Amino acid sequence: MASQTTSTVSRRNLLAAAATVPAMMAMAGNSTAQDAERPAQGKVAIVTGSSRGIGAATARRLAADGYKVTVNCVVNRDLAEGVANEIKAAGGESIWVQADVSDPAAVKRLFDATERAFGGVDVVVSNAGIMRLAPFGQMEDADFDRMFDVNVKGGFNVMREAARRVRDGGRIICTSSSITILRSPTYGPYAASKAAQEFFANILAKELAGRNISVNAIAPGLVNTTLFTDGKTPEQIAGFVQRTPHGRLAEPEDIAGVTSMLCSERGWWISGQTVFANGGIV
Ligand SMILES: NC(=O)c1ccc[n+]([C@@H]2O[C@H](COP(=O)([O-])OP(=O)(O)OC[C@H]3O[C@@H](n4cnc5c(N)ncnc54)[C@H](OP(=O)(O)O)[C@@H]3O)[C@@H](O)[C@H]2O)c1
């Protein structure tokens, strides 16, 4: 009798749990498998550091997926405006906002402007970052401090605001680097600032439990942007290329495609992870 009661209760619990799954999937925007590739019409994305490089490619890609996109820069206002104009010319909706992510008030302003323009925020890609390389003995305090201000404090400012404002069912993605595995000389402080992103993503994913928000870090490898190429000789770059399985650097669009996948309805069960998007170099 006791076991019959237990099994009846268990069956009831299972049925109740099964009944909640479709509702949870609908909340997360996952109503059926056929909807898996539905474009994100009407949803809103902020991509920090999207005036150029990986961020610009990500802004364009998410706009093509149907997101209304806020483009962000710190210095290159003309480039940010250009990306937003390109998105609009292609039939999308976009604004651009100058905001230094290391300044919490500026980050609030970035989110405020997005909510005013588009009514809310569904996706945040914390991509803005800088890289200063030197062996330990030669790293300047100012370079170390600025890198941690932008990458760690800035990344935190953006994730905190995202935690407060992203709507249920949304996505938050921050940007690490495969250097957290490669660990090459001169990359020590930069690698440490990127490792922080992996902790941010994993822990925030848990804190937002129950709201169907996926949080991940993306960790690109060697990407063909000025962040990677500046300060390197063609021979040094060729040396890096030789180590890549595909015999080339990634283009920013290669990384944007992975971010788009993580933001898609089909990608939503990936959460709390660091997704190494590096063409297999590590
Ligand atoms: N390229 C690589 O090989 C590689 C590999 C792994 C990870 N990553 C990471 O990927 C992200 C993007 O890198 P990327 O190669 O595309 O760099 P990038 O071409 O140098 O572009 C950097 C972007 O970040 C913006 N930015 C810089 N400081 C900012 C600040 N304080 N506030 C707001 N925006 C700021 C820049 O705006 P302005 O135009 O106004 O300066 C620009 O839009 C970075 O987090 C980087 O660490 C890159």
Ligand as a Chemical Component Dictionary entry (heavy atoms), coordinates in Angstrom:
data_LIG
# 
_chem_comp.id                   LIG 
_chem_comp.type                 NON-POLYMER 
_chem_comp.pdbx_formal_charge   0 
_chem_comp.three_letter_code    LIG 
# 
loop_
_chem_comp_atom.comp_id 
_chem_comp_atom.atom_id 
_chem_comp_atom.alt_atom_id 
_chem_comp_atom.type_symbol 
_chem_comp_atom.charge 
_chem_comp_atom.model_Cartn_x 
_chem_comp_atom.model_Cartn_y 
_chem_comp_atom.model_Cartn_z 
_chem_comp_atom.pdbx_ordinal 
LIG N1  N1  N 0  40.837 39.212 -32.087 1  
LIG C1  C1  C 0  41.156 38.115 -31.417 2  
LIG O1  O1  O 0  42.024 37.321 -31.832 3  
LIG C2  C2  C 0  40.424 37.764 -30.138 4  
LIG C3  C3  C 0  40.605 36.494 -29.600 5  
LIG C4  C4  C 0  39.955 36.148 -28.439 6  
LIG C5  C5  C 0  39.120 37.045 -27.806 7  
LIG N2  N2  N 1  38.953 38.299 -28.340 8  
LIG C6  C6  C 0  38.073 39.201 -27.620 9  
LIG O2  O2  O 0  37.009 39.562 -28.488 10 
LIG C7  C7  C 0  36.548 40.876 -28.162 11 
LIG C8  C8  C 0  36.535 41.731 -29.421 12 
LIG O3  O3  O 0  37.846 41.757 -29.929 13 
LIG P1  P1  P 0  38.201 42.324 -31.379 14 
LIG O4  O4  O 0  39.334 41.523 -31.851 15 
LIG O5  O5  O -1 36.996 42.440 -32.221 16 
LIG O6  O6  O 0  38.744 43.771 -30.963 17 
LIG P2  P2  P 0  38.830 45.144 -31.798 18 
LIG O7  O7  O 0  38.776 44.884 -33.259 19 
LIG O8  O8  O 0  39.997 45.871 -31.226 20 
LIG O9  O9  O 0  37.472 45.898 -31.389 21 
LIG C9  C9  C 0  37.278 46.261 -30.062 22 
LIG C10 C10 C 0  35.922 46.880 -29.891 23 
LIG O10 O10 O 0  35.734 47.167 -28.507 24 
LIG C11 C11 C 0  35.431 48.552 -28.349 25 
LIG N3  N3  N 0  35.936 49.024 -27.074 26 
LIG C12 C12 C 0  37.202 49.023 -26.610 27 
LIG N4  N4  N 0  37.249 49.547 -25.387 28 
LIG C13 C13 C 0  35.967 49.865 -25.047 29 
LIG C14 C14 C 0  35.364 50.459 -23.919 30 
LIG N5  N5  N 0  36.097 50.814 -22.863 31 
LIG N6  N6  N 0  34.033 50.637 -23.925 32 
LIG C15 C15 C 0  33.288 50.301 -25.003 33 
LIG N7  N7  N 0  33.801 49.754 -26.110 34 
LIG C16 C16 C 0  35.132 49.547 -26.129 35 
LIG C17 C17 C 0  36.072 49.234 -29.549 36 
LIG O11 O11 O 0  35.434 50.502 -29.747 37 
LIG P3  P3  P 0  36.202 51.716 -30.516 38 
LIG O12 O12 O 0  36.144 51.385 -31.974 39 
LIG O13 O13 O 0  35.411 52.911 -30.164 40 
LIG O14 O14 O 0  37.601 51.724 -29.985 41 
LIG C18 C18 C 0  35.770 48.213 -30.633 42 
LIG O15 O15 O 0  34.446 48.321 -31.073 43 
LIG C19 C19 C 0  37.488 41.393 -27.067 44 
LIG O16 O16 O 0  36.884 41.203 -25.808 45 
LIG C20 C20 C 0  38.709 40.503 -27.191 46 
LIG O17 O17 O 0  39.399 40.381 -25.966 47 
LIG C21 C21 C 0  39.573 38.665 -29.491 48 
# 
loop_
_chem_comp_bond.comp_id 
_chem_comp_bond.atom_id_1 
_chem_comp_bond.atom_id_2 
_chem_comp_bond.value_order 
_chem_comp_bond.pdbx_ordinal 
LIG N1  C1  SING 1  
LIG C1  O1  DOUB 2  
LIG C1  C2  SING 3  
LIG C2  C3  SING 4  
LIG C2  C21 DOUB 5  
LIG C3  C4  DOUB 6  
LIG C4  C5  SING 7  
LIG C5  N2  DOUB 8  
LIG N2  C6  SING 9  
LIG N2  C21 SING 10 
LIG C6  O2  SING 11 
LIG C6  C20 SING 12 
LIG O2  C7  SING 13 
LIG C7  C8  SING 14 
LIG C7  C19 SING 15 
LIG C8  O3  SING 16 
LIG O3  P1  SING 17 
LIG P1  O4  DOUB 18 
LIG P1  O5  SING 19 
LIG P1  O6  SING 20 
LIG O6  P2  SING 21 
LIG P2  O7  DOUB 22 
LIG P2  O8  SING 23 
LIG P2  O9  SING 24 
LIG O9  C9  SING 25 
LIG C9  C10 SING 26 
LIG C10 O10 SING 27 
LIG C10 C18 SING 28 
LIG O10 C11 SING 29 
LIG C11 N3  SING 30 
LIG C11 C17 SING 31 
LIG N3  C12 SING 32 
LIG N3  C16 SING 33 
LIG C12 N4  DOUB 34 
LIG N4  C13 SING 35 
LIG C13 C14 SING 36 
LIG C13 C16 DOUB 37 
LIG C14 N5  SING 38 
LIG C14 N6  DOUB 39 
LIG N6  C15 SING 40 
LIG C15 N7  DOUB 41 
LIG N7  C16 SING 42 
LIG C17 O11 SING 43 
LIG C17 C18 SING 44 
LIG O11 P3  SING 45 
LIG P3  O12 DOUB 46 
LIG P3  O13 SING 47 
LIG P3  O14 SING 48 
LIG C18 O15 SING 49 
LIG C19 O16 SING 50 
LIG C19 C20 SING 51 
LIG C20 O17 SING 52 
# 
